[in-house]
Amino acid sequence: MGEHRLVVNGETVSVDVRGLRSLADVLRNDLGLTANKIACGRGECGACTVLIGGEPRMACTTPAVLVREEVETSEGLAQESADLRRSFADHGAFQCGFCTPGQVVHAVALLRGGIRDAGQVRHALSGNICRCTGYQAIVDCVLEQQS
């Protein structure tokens, strides 16, 4: 159970997963993809959110060895999320920025799936905790991006 292949942002990589290392640890320390943050380490805050098979998941509680589908990180979604990130900046939807990558990754999944209203966005993003802002600006940014 030492080496494991992952597809991360479209690239196949081989990583050491001994000791049931978390996906967040592998992404940050082995692959240098540091946008996802390890804050709570218990899957409660959403700062480490990545997409696995297109679905938002907490990387801090996901053993890397169990990941079989493509992983998309904030770095890999940079082009797709450019307008969303610009909207976050324009609307002051972040302050310290610690939670922002997880918020943006989760919002990309919402936008891909089609969203209907603010209530749906609030519910979906409820697992992404922000201690600096009110959430209304974040919800407004996501809704602004729907086509």
C-alpha positions in Angstrom: 0.0 0.0 0.0 2.9 2.4 -0.6 2.5 3.9 -4.1 -0.8 5.0 -5.5 -1.7 6.7 -8.7 -3.9 9.7 -8.7 -5.2 11.9 -11.5 -4.9 15.5 -10.3 -6.0 18.4 -12.4 -5.7 16.1 -15.5 -2.2 14.8 -14.7 -1.5 11.3 -13.5 0.9 11.2 -10.6 2.3 8.5 -8.3 2.2 9.3 -4.6 3.3 7.7 -1.4 0.1 6.9 0.6 1.7 4.8 3.5 0.0 5.4 6.8 -3.3 6.3 5.2 -2.2 9.8 4.4 -5.0 12.3 3.8 -5.5 13.6 0.3 -5.0 17.2 1.7 -1.5 16.1 3.0 -0.6 14.5 -0.3 -1.8 17.5 -2.4 0.0 20.1 -0.2 3.2 18.3 0.7 3.9 16.0 -2.2 2.4 17.9 -5.1 2.8 21.5 -3.9 -0.9 22.3 -4.4 -1.3 24.5 -1.4 -4.6 26.4 -2.2 -6.5 23.8 -0.2 -6.0 24.5 3.5 -5.9 22.2 6.4 -7.7 24.1 9.1 -9.9 21.9 11.3 -8.5 18.5 10.1 -11.9 16.9 10.8 -13.9 17.7 7.7 -15.9 20.4 9.4 -14.8 23.7 7.9 -14.5 23.2 4.2 -11.2 24.9 3.8 -9.7 21.8 2.2 -12.5 21.3 -0.4 -11.5 19.7 -3.7 -13.6 18.0 -6.3 -13.3 14.2 -6.6 -15.1 12.9 -9.6 -16.7 16.4 -9.9 -18.2 16.3 -6.4 -17.0 18.5 -3.5 -15.2 16.5 -0.8 -13.2 17.4 2.2 -9.6 16.4 1.4 -8.5 16.4 5.1 -10.6 13.4 5.9 -10.2 11.6 2.6 -7.5 8.9 2.6 -5.6 9.4 -0.6 -5.3 5.6 -1.1 -9.1 5.4 -1.5 -9.3 8.1 -4.3 -10.0 6.5 -7.7 -11.6 9.4 -9.6 -10.0 12.6 -10.9 -9.2 15.2 -8.3 -9.6 18.9 -9.2 -8.1 21.5 -7.0 -8.4 25.3 -6.9 -5.2 25.5 -8.9 -6.6 23.2 -11.6 -9.9 25.2 -11.7 -8.1 28.5 -12.0 -9.2 29.2 -15.6 -12.7 28.0 -15.1 -13.2 30.0 -11.9 -11.6 33.2 -13.1 -14.8 35.2 -13.4 -16.1 33.8 -10.1 -12.9 34.7 -8.3 -13.0 38.2 -9.9 -16.6 38.5 -8.6 -15.4 37.5 -5.1 -12.9 40.3 -5.2 -15.3 42.9 -6.6 -18.0 42.1 -4.0 -15.7 41.8 -1.0 -16.8 38.2 -0.6 -13.6 37.4 1.3 -11.4 39.1 3.9 -8.5 36.9 5.1 -8.9 34.5 2.1 -8.2 31.3 4.1 -11.6 29.7 3.2 -11.8 31.2 -0.3 -10.3 28.4 -2.3 -12.7 25.9 -0.7 -15.6 28.2 -1.3 -14.6 28.7 -4.9 -14.1 25.0 -5.6 -17.5 24.2 -4.1 -19.1 27.0 -6.0 -17.7 25.7 -9.3 -19.4 22.3 -8.6 -22.6 24.2 -8.0 -22.4 26.2 -11.1 -21.6 23.1 -13.2 -24.7 21.4 -11.8 -27.0 24.4 -12.3 -28.3 26.3 -9.3 -31.8 27.7 -8.8 -31.7 30.2 -6.0 -30.0 31.7 -3.0 -31.4 29.1 -0.7 -29.9 26.3 -2.7 -26.5 28.0 -2.7 -26.7 28.7 1.1 -27.5 25.1 1.8 -24.8 23.7 -0.5 -22.1 26.0 0.9 -23.1 25.5 4.5 -20.2 23.2 5.0 -17.7 25.9 4.0 -17.2 28.0 7.1 -16.0 31.6 6.9 -15.3 33.5 10.1 -14.6 36.8 8.5 -17.5 37.7 6.3 -21.3 37.4 6.2 -22.2 34.8 3.6 -24.5 37.0 1.5 -21.7 38.4 -0.7 -20.5 34.8 -1.4 -24.0 33.7 -2.3 -24.5 36.8 -4.5 -21.2 36.1 -6.4 -22.2 32.5 -7.1 -25.7 33.5 -8.3 -24.1 36.2 -10.5 -22.1 33.6 -12.4 -25.0 31.3 -13.3 -25.8 31.4 -17.0 
